[in-house]
Amino acid sequence: MVCPELPLFQGLVIVLGVSLAAGVSGEMGFRGYVQVPLERRYGPMAAIVATAALFWLAHYSSPSFLHRAPLLMGGGLLAGSLSYFGRPLVPAVFVHAMADSIGFVTASGFFGLRPIYTSYTVWETGIKPGFVTATLMLLVGGAVTVHIFKRLATLDE
């Protein structure tokens, strides 16, 4: 990924470009090509859960695959719900791209940050700065998501 030695602007452009590409292609693939046909056949709840599970399984090659299961399943459920209720994929793409941007920045070592995800659990390592950072990002991301859902709900009124 991006090396800490890159100039800041160049590194951020790479991170944002890769994040946007992953957000667009991931949401078009998972929500557009997988979830929508499953919704028609099995209903929205089954389709969202099945697509979230596939999203998690798509990250199998990651060394922290099992430890990230709640995050990836939660992200898949969130993106699936956003795309179902928001129909255009824009809210799901936005959330996906922002989550990837945060993950890529922390995984690349930008700003002196260490990777958030390791193959160890918090029960094994104790509460470290990476855990606190991940928890804060989850809270901020959750607040943004609630705001997006509220905005989507008012669009129908």
N, C-alpha and C positions, 0 to 999 in steps of 0.2 A: 504494500500500500504506500502511502505517502511517508517520506522520510522527514524527520525533524529538521534536516539541513536545508530543505527547500525554502525559498523565500515565502513569506507568509501568504501573500496574495496568490501566488501560483499554487500553493498547497490547498488553500481554501477553494479556489476555482476547481481543482481536481476533485476534492471531496464533494463539493456541491454538485458538480457534473455527474459524478458516479452515483451519488445519492438520488438525484433526480431521475437518471436512467434506470436505476434499480426500482425506484418507486413507480414509475410509469410502466415499465415492463412487468414488474411483479404484480401490480394491481390489475393490469389488463389480462395477464395470464391467469392468476388465481381467481380474481373476482369476476372478470369478464368471460373467460373461456371455460372455467370450471364451475364457479358458484352459480351463475345464472342458469345454465342447463339443469343443475342439481336442484335449484329452487323450483323450477317448473315441474320436475318429476317427484321430488320428495318434500317440498315445502321449504320455507326460508330457514327455520331453525336447524334442521338436519343439514342443509346445504352450508350454512355458516360454520357449524361445528366440523363437518367433514373437510371443508376447505381450510379451516384453521389447522386441523391436524396435518393436512398435506403441506401447508406452509411450514409447520414445525419440522416435519420430516425432510423437507427440502434443505434444511440447514444441518443435515446429518454429518457432514464432513468437519464441522466445527469441533474443536477439542472440548468445548464447554457445552456440547449438545444437550446433555441431560440436565445440567444445572440451569440452562437457559429455557428449559421447557415451559415454565410458567410465563416467562416474558414473551416467548415466541407464540405460544398458544393464546395468551391474552392479546397480543398484538394482532394475531390472525382473527380472533373473535371481534376485536375492535374494528379492524379494517373491513371485515365482512359485514358487520352491522352498519358501519358508515356507508358502505357501497349499497347495501339493501335499502336503507332509509333515505339516503341522499341521492340515489340513482346515478347521477353523474359520478364518475370515479374521482373527481377532483379532491373531495375531502380525504378519501382513503389514500390517494397518491401523496397529498400533503403530509399526512401523519407518517406514512411509510418513509418518505424522503427525509423528514425531520429526524425520525428515529435512526435512520441509517447515517445521517450526518453526524449525529452525536456519537454513534458507535464508531464510525470511521475516524473521527477526530481523536477520540480517546484511545482507539487501537493503534493509531499511527504515532502516538507520542507527541502530538502537537501541544504546545504550551506547557511542556513538561509533564503532561498527564500520563498516567500508567493505564494499561488496559483494564477495563472494569471487570471483564469476564475472565475467570480463571477456571481451572479444573477442580478447584477447592470450594467448599461451601463456607458460608459465614460461620457455621457451627465448628468448622475445623480451624478457621483463621482468626475468629473473633471479629469485632467491628473495626474495620480498617477504613481509611479515607475513600477507597474505591467503593466500598459498600455504601457509605454515606452519600457519595456522589450519585451512585445509581439510584438510591432511594429518593434523593432530591429530584433527579430527572424524572423518575416515575411520578412523583407528586405533581411536578409542573406539567408533565405530559398529560396526566389525568385531568388537571384543571383545564388545560387547553381543549382536551377532548370533550369534557362536559360543556364547555362554551360552544364548541362546534355542534354538538347534539342539540343544545338549546336553540342555536341559530337555525338549524335544519328544521326543528319542530315549528318555529314561527313562520317558515316559508309556506307551510300548508294552510295557515290561517288566513 
